[in-house]
Amino acid sequence: MSSEAPRALTLRDMMLPAFVPTLIFEMGVGSVLPIIALSALHLGASAAEAAVMLALMGIGQVLADVPAVRLAQRIGDRRAMLIASALAVLAFAGCLAARSLVTLGAALLVVGGSLAVFYLARHSYLTVSAPVELRARAMSTLAGSHRIGLFLGPFVGAGAIALTDVRGAYVVAMVMSAATGGVLLLVPDVESAPGPATEGGTTGSWDLLVRYRRLFLTLGIGILSVGAVRAARQTVLPLWADHLGISAETTSLVFGAAGAAEMLLFYPAGRVMDTYGRLAIAVPSMVLIGGGMMALPLSTGVVSLTLFAVVMGIGNGVGSGIMMTIGADAAPVAERVRFLGLWRFVSDSGNASGPVVVSVVATVWSLAAAIVTLGATGLLAAAALGRWTSRYSAYATPSSVRPHRQRR
């Protein structure tokens, strides 16, 4: 038996255990994102109620974030992702069979729960495995796999819709979720170089939240706002497209165009973060998303809608992996998994609140006002990240990333 210690992982080593399953899983999610609001509208929902339907996915993630920590600690990241894949198959089947808003909403809650487990497990795996000098590129490549899946998913979903009807996209999601589980069963674990001991689960989530309350009350504002704006982007695009009278198939293609802009930028984003610090990406990303969203109500047809969608896509692509990277930077070594669960809880709370804000403001005022409100929230997120990231990330600025680059 060799006594040689495991080497540090490279991006290629992480491909099959982390990036490929993520890409396939997100293809399924991407195939249904453009049609969830439309499915709700077809079941008799108003625009505000349709926004709430999409918000239920985020609510499901929030509700499952803390249980996901316990699951990942007990059975490991790999098995947790397997369970998430199986749960997603069942949940998308529920969406397919839904004949009422209640059934659709319940299924979407379960979809959100499966996302919470899957996302935490993959985040935890890379936080532990990726060398610090490669951390941002690993996280941005993981986020890039997410974005490539979301880019391809709407095109596959549009094809299924054209052959059947809107529900055909849910069949695509079921197949992709099952395929994710198949890949995870076939791909062996990759052993990384040993690092500092990770959490043993002795500290409760509430105690950890109290201990790091200053972080979550300051940088947490930025985390929450980023989640809200990113989730609202997925809601307002199909609703504004429907307001303009654009078909479901064309809306899927608009999503795909925005996804193309996102997926082209993930690796450069990671390299910039590893070279020039996290702030070089965090602030410009949110300015682009927020500004693009505030301009969205100016669109009057497919061309202008696509233009603003692509601007937001560029902003989201530039920010690939930024929240995961900052979370990994801030996570205490001895309580890493539980901290990341709390980090995702705050982020997912933003994801859940974004569509709710759209619904409330659209009901009280108008859909255009709701879109502008969330765009302004994106600018708030940029300001919060600019103010607080340096305090909690050891690699926020060029001078802070230089030491570990010199050791390479």
Residue, then its C-alpha position, 0 to 999 in steps of 0.5 A: m500500500s502506498s504511503e503517499a499523501p493524496r495530492a491537492l485537487t485540480l479543476r479536472d479532478m472535480m469535473l465528474p464528482a461535482f461539475v457534471p452532476t450539477l450541469i445535468f441537474e440544472m438542465g432539468v431545473g432550467s427547463v421548467l423555470p420559464i414555464i412555472a409562472l405560465s403553468a400557474l397562469h394556465l391553472g387560473a392564477s393571476a400575475a401576483e399568484a404566479a409570482v408566489m408559485l415560483a417563490l415556493m421553490g425558494i421557500g422550500q429551500v429555506l425550510a430545508d437548509v438546516p435539515a440539509v446540514r444534518l443530512a449531509q453530516r450524517i450520510g456525506d455529500r455524495r449520498a445527500m446529492l443522490i437523495a436530492s436527485a430522487l426527491a427532485v424526480l418525484a417533485f417534478a412528477g407532482c408538477l406534471a400531474a398538478r391540476s390545481l394551484v395547491t398541488l402545483g405549490a406543494a410540488l414546488l415546495v418539494v423541488g425547493g427542498s431537493l435544491a437545498v440538499f443538492y446545493l449545500a452538498r456540492h458547496s461543502y464538497l468544494t469548500v473542503s476539497a479546493p486549494v485556497e489558491l483555486r477556490a474562486r475558480a472552483m466555485s465559479t466553475l461550479a456556478g458555471s456548470h449551474r449556468i450552462g445547465l440553465f442555458l441548455g435547459p430552456f432550449v430542451g424545454a422549448g423543444a418538449i413544449a413544441l412537441t407536446d405542451v407546456r407540461g413537456a418541460y416537466v418530463v425533461a426535468m424528471v429525466m435530468s434529475a434521474a440522470t444526475g442520480g445515475v452519474l453520482l452512482l457511477v462516478p467514484d469519490v475523489e480523495s483530496a489532500p488532507g486539511p484541517a479538521t471539519e465540523g463534528g456537529t457539536t455546535g447548534s445552528w442557533d448558537l452559531l448564528v448568535r456567535y456570528r450575528r455581526l457578520f449576518l447582520t452586516l454582510g448578510i444584508g448583501i447576501l439576502s439582497v443578492g438572493a432576492v434580486r437573482a430569484a426575482r430575475q427569474t420571475v419578472l422575465p416571464l411575467w413581463a414577457d407575458h405582459l407583452g404578449i410573447s409566447a411560452e416558446t419565445t420566452s424560453l428562447v429569451f431565457g436561453a439567450a440570457g443564459a448564453a451570456e452567463m455561461l461564457l463568463f464563469y471561468p474569467a470571473g473565477r480567475v479575476m477573483d483569485t487574482y484581484g480579490r472578491l470585490a473586483i467581481a461582487v460589486p460590478s455584478m450586482v450593478l449590472i443586474g440591478g441596472g438591467m432589471m430597472a430598465l426592463p419595463l422600458s422593453t416593448g417587444v422581443v428584441s428589447l426584452t432580450l437585450f435587457a435580459v442579456v445585460m442581467g445575464i452578463g451581470n449574473g455571469v460575472g458574479s458566478g460563484i461569488m456568494m459561494t466563494i465569500g461563504a467559503d472564505a468566511a466559514p470557520v474551519a471547525e464548523r464549516v458545514r453548519f456555517l455554510g448551511l446558515w449562509r445558504f439559509v440567508s441567501d435562500s431567504g433572499n431567493a424566497s423573498g424576491p418573488v414575494v416582493v414582486s407579488v406584493v408590489a405588483t398587487v399594490w401598485s404595478l408589475a413595472a413598479a415591482i421590477v424597478t423595486l427589485g432592480a434598486t435592491g440590486l444596487l443596495a446589494a452592490a453597496a452592502l458587498g462593497r462595504w462589508t466583504s473586506r471585513y469577513s473575506a480574507y481574499a477580498t482585495p488584490s493585496s489579500v490574494r497576493p500572498h497565497r498566489q506567491r506560494r504557488 
